[in-house]
Amino acid sequence: MARIDAFLKLGLAQGCSDIHLAVGVPPMLRMNGDLMPIKFRELTDTELETYLYEILTDTQQKRLVEGHDLDFSYVGEESDRFRVNVFRKATGMGAVFRHIPGDVPKLDQLNVPPVLKEFCDYHQGMVLVTGSTGTGKSTTLAAMIDHLNETRNLNIISLEDPIEFVHPSKMSQVIQREVGTHVVSFADGVRSAMREDPDVILVGELRDAETISMAMTAAETGHLVLGTLHTTGAVKTIDRIIDALPGELREQTKGFLAMSLKAVVTQVLVKTPDGRGRRAILEILVNNRAIAKLISTDQTHQIASQLQTGKDLGMQVMDQALLDAINAKEVDPDDAIRFANDKKKFQRFVTNTDMFPTIDIGDGSKV
């Protein structure tokens, strides 16, 4: 047994999502969004390196020595799966282990709006799930893939870095390929996938112009493309895609988004009132004629108003989704306000007044 498994086992027993190991501090656990140290000595560089080298292949050790970060999947002693990132920093080595549950989540279990199932019914186009790191994008996409796998006869090709949830084929055939192991890059993976008779292509991260361009081509040529971006809103997602590609392709990109972008889901994870869990809260854009026209005419700043009036299509803005969750007592208002755009709307719900900044008005008083 690798000695690092003892830390992983302890973390899972505490119900954490991530285990952090770094030189100069004790091991830490991510508990419902907060980072907490465990009762253990500060790790030394030699000690942590010894722990990590027990689970690294010769090739991985060589890449680490050459100065590369490592991203890979690791299966612990009790068959628990982790997504691992190993890196070097000023004081030595570090690593983060994110637990991947053995059972693929269901959309119903995630308590997400029913419209996400409708997105799985599309036969072509692009659906994006966006948000900051650690907001559950991979979990939502895994649940969507599982729904497709259980309800349609498809060839689903998933490109991931690294592979997280493992999908056994059910009604569909699910082919999972890992960047760096099976394909050189996401762009190469999409290019290859289009020659493999796919119905659905999952792109784990639209991280560069080439990948975005290839994913757009796949969506335009009759495939359903699911992907992620590290953006924090539907409008920001659209602007990010337009800005990511060369200027001479701007009009072509806007045309693609107007015609082939089907939906954008942006999510955050907010603590529940008891502090023992977190709930996914979603902003949802469903493309329609009005939004397509705004994209085509460089008026993306007006899309937010369309989200507010598109409830019948399943659309919602983040602030309203947060307020609805607070009124339903599903989330902690003090945590929800961190994700709100217009924080004044949440003032009457918040119990921690430190959430609101004070303003010195010049006469010695503050408001």
matplotlib code that plots the C-alpha trace (Angstrom):
import matplotlib.pyplot as plt

x = [0.0, 1.3, 1.7, -0.2, -3.3, -3.5, -4.1, -6.6, -8.5, -8.6, -9.9, -12.7, -13.7, -14.2, -16.3, -13.9, -13.8, -10.0, -6.8, -4.0, -0.4, 2.4, 5.8, 5.9, 2.3, 0.3, -2.0, -5.3, -8.8, -11.4, -14.6, -17.7, -15.6, -13.3, -9.7, -8.9, -5.6, -5.5, -3.5, -0.2, 3.3, 4.4, 5.5, 9.1, 10.2, 12.0, 9.0, 6.4, 8.6, 9.0, 5.2, 4.4, 7.1, 5.5, 2.5, 4.3, 5.4, 9.0, 7.7, 5.8, 8.8, 10.9, 8.4, 8.2, 12.0, 11.9, 9.7, 6.3, 3.1, 1.4, -2.4, -3.5, -6.0, -5.1, -7.0, -6.4, -6.2, -9.9, -10.6, -11.5, -10.6, -8.9, -7.9, -4.4, -2.3, 1.4, 3.5, 6.6, 6.6, 9.1, 9.4, 9.2, 6.5, 2.8, -0.2, -4.0, -6.1, -9.8, -12.1, -14.2, -17.2, -17.4, -21.1, -21.8, -24.2, -27.7, -29.2, -32.1, -29.7, -28.0, -31.3, -30.6, -33.4, -35.2, -34.2, -30.7, -32.4, -33.8, -30.3, -29.4, -32.1, -30.3, -28.9, -26.3, -24.9, -22.9, -23.9, -21.4, -21.1, -19.1, -17.8, -14.7, -12.5, -14.1, -17.7, -18.8, -18.7, -17.3, -20.0, -22.8, -21.4, -20.9, -24.6, -25.6, -23.4, -25.0, -28.5, -27.6, -26.0, -29.2, -31.8, -30.3, -28.4, -25.4, -21.6, -20.3, -16.6, -15.4, -12.0, -10.8, -7.6, -7.6, -10.4, -12.6, -15.9, -15.8, -18.9, -19.7, -21.6, -25.4, -27.7, -24.9, -21.3, -19.1, -15.4, -13.3, -9.9, -7.4, -5.3, -1.6, -2.3, -4.5, -4.4, -1.9, -4.3, -8.0, -7.8, -6.2, -8.8, -11.7, -10.1, -9.7, -13.2, -14.9, -13.4, -14.9, -18.6, -19.5, -23.0, -21.8, -18.3, -17.5, -14.5, -13.3, -11.9, -12.1, -8.7, -7.3, -8.3, -7.5, -9.7, -12.6, -12.3, -12.3, -15.3, -17.2, -16.5, -17.8, -21.0, -21.6, -21.2, -24.0, -22.6, -23.7, -20.7, -20.6, -17.8, -16.5, -15.0, -13.7, -16.1, -18.5, -21.6, -23.5, -22.6, -18.9, -18.8, -20.0, -17.6, -14.7, -15.3, -15.5, -12.3, -10.4, -10.4, -8.4, -10.1, -10.6, -12.8, -15.0, -18.0, -17.7, -17.6, -20.6, -22.5, -21.7, -22.8, -26.0, -26.8, -25.2, -24.8, -27.7, -27.2, -24.9, -25.0, -23.0, -22.8, -21.6, -21.6, -23.2, -23.2, -26.4, -28.0, -26.5, -23.0, -22.7, -23.0, -23.1, -25.8, -25.3, -27.0, -27.2, -27.5, -29.0, -29.1, -31.2, -30.4, -33.4, -34.0, -33.7, -30.4, -29.1, -29.8, -28.0, -24.9, -24.9, -25.2, -22.6, -25.2, -24.3, -24.6, -28.4, -28.6, -29.1, -32.5, -33.4, -32.5, -34.9, -37.8, -37.1, -38.3, -40.8, -37.7, -35.9, -33.7, -32.6, -30.1, -27.7, -29.0, -32.6, -31.6, -29.7, -32.7, -35.0, -32.7, -32.5, -36.3, -36.6, -34.0, -31.7, -28.6, -26.9, -27.5, -24.1, -22.5, -24.9, -24.1, -20.5, -21.8, -24.3, -23.9, -26.2, -25.5, -28.0, -30.8, -29.5, -28.9, -32.1, -31.2, -27.6, -26.9, -23.1, -23.0, -19.3, -20.3, -21.1, -18.2, -18.4, -17.9, -16.1, -18.2, -15.5, -17.0, -15.7, -18.8, -19.2, -22.2]
y = [0.0, 3.4, 5.5, 8.4, 6.2, 6.8, 10.5, 9.8, 7.3, 9.8, 12.5, 10.3, 9.3, 13.0, 13.5, 16.0, 16.8, 17.4, 16.5, 19.0, 18.0, 20.7, 21.2, 23.4, 22.8, 19.8, 17.9, 19.9, 18.8, 20.8, 20.5, 22.0, 24.7, 25.5, 24.3, 22.8, 21.3, 17.8, 17.0, 16.1, 17.5, 19.9, 17.9, 18.2, 18.2, 14.9, 13.3, 14.4, 13.6, 10.0, 9.7, 10.9, 8.9, 5.7, 6.4, 8.0, 6.0, 6.4, 8.6, 10.8, 11.2, 12.2, 14.9, 16.2, 16.5, 18.4, 21.0, 19.9, 19.7, 16.3, 15.6, 12.0, 9.7, 7.6, 4.6, 4.3, 1.1, 0.7, 1.4, 5.1, 7.2, 10.6, 13.3, 14.3, 17.4, 17.3, 20.5, 22.2, 25.5, 27.8, 25.6, 22.2, 19.8, 20.0, 17.9, 18.0, 14.9, 15.4, 12.5, 11.2, 9.2, 5.7, 6.1, 8.4, 11.1, 11.4, 14.8, 14.2, 13.6, 16.9, 18.8, 20.8, 22.4, 19.9, 21.9, 20.2, 16.9, 18.8, 19.8, 16.1, 15.7, 18.0, 16.1, 18.8, 22.1, 23.1, 23.1, 24.7, 24.2, 27.0, 28.2, 28.7, 25.8, 23.5, 24.4, 21.0, 21.4, 17.9, 16.4, 18.1, 17.0, 13.4, 13.4, 14.6, 11.9, 9.3, 10.5, 10.2, 6.8, 5.5, 7.0, 7.1, 4.8, 6.9, 6.8, 9.2, 10.2, 11.9, 13.7, 14.4, 15.6, 13.3, 10.8, 11.3, 9.4, 6.1, 5.5, 1.8, 1.6, 1.2, 2.0, 4.1, 3.3, 5.5, 5.9, 7.8, 9.2, 10.9, 13.9, 13.0, 9.3, 8.6, 11.9, 14.7, 17.5, 18.3, 19.8, 16.6, 14.6, 16.4, 16.2, 12.4, 12.0, 13.4, 10.5, 8.0, 8.3, 10.2, 11.4, 13.3, 14.7, 15.9, 18.3, 18.4, 22.0, 24.5, 26.0, 27.5, 28.9, 25.7, 23.6, 26.1, 26.2, 22.4, 22.1, 24.7, 22.7, 19.5, 21.3, 22.7, 19.4, 17.5, 16.5, 17.5, 19.0, 19.4, 21.4, 23.6, 27.0, 28.8, 31.7, 33.0, 34.0, 33.3, 36.7, 36.3, 32.9, 34.2, 37.2, 34.8, 32.6, 35.6, 37.1, 33.8, 33.5, 35.7, 39.0, 38.0, 35.1, 37.4, 37.5, 33.8, 33.1, 35.3, 33.5, 30.1, 31.2, 32.6, 29.5, 26.5, 27.5, 25.8, 26.6, 27.9, 26.7, 28.6, 27.2, 27.9, 25.8, 27.4, 26.1, 24.6, 26.3, 23.6, 24.0, 20.3, 20.3, 22.5, 23.0, 23.8, 27.1, 27.7, 30.5, 29.2, 30.6, 28.9, 30.3, 31.7, 34.2, 37.2, 36.2, 35.1, 38.6, 40.2, 38.0, 38.8, 42.6, 42.9, 43.6, 40.8, 43.2, 43.0, 39.2, 39.4, 41.0, 38.1, 35.6, 37.4, 37.2, 33.6, 31.6, 29.7, 28.3, 27.4, 30.5, 32.1, 34.7, 33.8, 36.4, 35.2, 31.6, 32.5, 34.4, 31.5, 29.0, 31.3, 31.7, 27.9, 27.6, 25.5, 27.6, 29.8, 33.5, 34.5, 32.2, 33.0, 36.7, 35.9, 34.9, 37.6, 40.4, 42.9, 42.3, 44.9, 42.5, 40.1, 42.5, 41.7, 38.0, 38.2, 37.8, 38.6, 42.4, 42.2, 41.0, 44.7, 47.2, 50.4, 53.8, 56.7, 59.8, 62.2, 63.4, 60.6, 58.5, 55.4, 54.0]
z = [0.0, -0.9, 2.2, 0.7, 0.8, 4.6, 4.0, 1.2, 3.4, 6.3, 3.9, 2.6, 6.1, 6.9, 3.7, 2.1, -1.6, -1.9, 0.0, -0.2, 0.4, 0.4, 1.9, 5.1, 6.2, 7.5, 5.1, 4.5, 3.6, 1.6, 3.6, 2.0, 0.4, 3.3, 3.7, 7.0, 8.3, 9.9, 13.1, 11.6, 11.4, 8.7, 5.6, 4.5, 0.9, 1.1, 2.9, 0.5, -2.5, -1.2, -0.7, -4.2, -6.0, -4.7, -7.0, -10.0, -13.0, -14.3, -17.1, -14.7, -12.5, -15.4, -16.5, -13.0, -12.8, -16.2, -14.6, -15.8, -13.7, -13.7, -14.2, -13.8, -12.3, -9.3, -7.8, -4.1, -1.9, -1.6, -5.3, -4.7, -7.7, -7.5, -10.0, -9.1, -9.8, -8.8, -9.0, -7.7, -5.8, -4.2, -1.0, -2.7, -4.0, -3.7, -4.8, -4.8, -4.8, -5.8, -5.0, -7.8, -6.6, -7.9, -8.9, -11.8, -10.5, -11.8, -12.9, -10.5, -7.6, -8.4, -8.1, -11.2, -13.3, -15.6, -18.7, -18.5, -19.6, -22.6, -23.6, -23.8, -26.5, -29.0, -32.0, -32.9, -31.7, -28.7, -25.0, -22.5, -18.8, -17.3, -13.9, -11.8, -10.9, -8.3, -9.0, -10.1, -13.9, -14.4, -12.2, -14.1, -17.5, -16.2, -15.2, -18.6, -20.3, -18.0, -19.0, -22.7, -22.0, -20.4, -22.8, -26.4, -28.7, -29.4, -30.0, -27.2, -27.3, -24.2, -24.2, -20.6, -18.8, -16.9, -17.0, -13.9, -13.8, -15.6, -17.8, -18.6, -21.9, -21.4, -24.3, -25.8, -26.5, -24.4, -25.5, -22.9, -24.1, -21.9, -23.1, -22.8, -22.7, -25.7, -27.6, -27.7, -27.0, -26.9, -30.4, -31.8, -29.9, -31.5, -34.9, -34.4, -33.0, -36.0, -38.0, -35.5, -36.3, -33.2, -32.2, -29.1, -28.3, -24.8, -24.7, -21.1, -21.5, -24.3, -23.3, -26.5, -29.9, -31.8, -29.5, -29.7, -33.5, -33.8, -31.3, -33.4, -36.6, -34.9, -33.7, -37.2, -38.9, -37.2, -33.8, -30.3, -28.5, -24.8, -23.3, -20.4, -20.0, -16.9, -17.3, -14.7, -16.6, -19.8, -21.4, -20.4, -22.0, -25.3, -25.2, -24.3, -27.3, -29.7, -28.2, -28.2, -32.0, -34.4, -35.4, -39.0, -37.7, -35.5, -37.9, -38.5, -34.8, -34.1, -36.9, -35.3, -31.9, -33.2, -35.1, -33.3, -29.6, -27.9, -24.3, -21.6, -18.0, -15.4, -12.0, -8.5, -5.3, -2.3, 1.3, 2.6, 5.7, 8.1, 6.5, 5.9, 2.2, -0.9, -3.5, -7.2, -8.3, -12.0, -14.5, -17.7, -21.2, -23.9, -27.3, -29.2, -32.0, -29.8, -28.2, -31.6, -33.0, -30.0, -30.6, -34.3, -33.7, -30.9, -28.3, -25.9, -22.9, -23.4, -23.1, -19.3, -19.8, -22.1, -19.4, -17.0, -19.5, -20.7, -17.8, -20.0, -21.9, -18.6, -18.5, -15.3, -14.1, -11.3, -8.8, -9.1, -8.8, -5.6, -4.2, -5.0, -3.3, -0.2, 0.0, -0.3, 2.6, 0.4, 0.8, 3.4, 2.6, 4.0, 1.5, -1.4, -1.4, -2.4, -5.8, -6.3, -8.9, -7.2, -3.5, -2.3, -3.2, -0.6, 2.3, 4.1, 4.2, 5.4, 9.1, 8.9, 8.4, 7.7, 4.2, 3.4, 3.1, 5.1, 3.4, 5.1, 4.2, 5.5, 8.8, 10.9, 10.5, 8.3, 6.4]

ax = plt.figure().add_subplot(projection="3d")
ax.plot(x, y, z, "-o")
ax.set_aspect("equal")
plt.show()
